[in-house]
Amino acid sequence: MVSSIEGNGSVAKVLQQQQQHIASQQEDQRIKDQQEEVNRQAQARSAAESSRSSADDRKGRSVDLSV
């Protein structure tokens, strides 16, 4: 007869620790991914604002397009 994992305390404990470690790593990765997304959005907003302000700086200036 094969005993269940729960029957062997040390094996069950090691497996539980591994599961907790994996869960912790997954949570760390999720947080890292969220931070990267927030940074990406902030950079996109900054680039859009910079583009808008550059366009505002050019208002009233004429450009000769004839070549």
Residue, then its C-alpha position, 0 to 999 in steps of 0.5 A: m500500500v502506498s502512503s499519501i504525501e500527508g503521511n510523511g511529514s517531512v515530504a509534505k513540509v518540503l512540498q509546502q515550502q516549495q509551493q510557498h516559494i513559488a507563490s512568493q516568486q509569482e507575486d514578486q513577478r506580478i508586482k514587477d510587471q505592474q511597476e513596469e506597466v506603470n512606468r511605461q504608461a508614465q513614459a508614454r504620457s510624458a512623451a505625449e505631453s512633450s509632443r504637445s508642448s513642442a507643437d505649442d512652441r511652434k504655433g505662430r511660426s511659419v515654415d517655408l515648404s516650397v523647395 
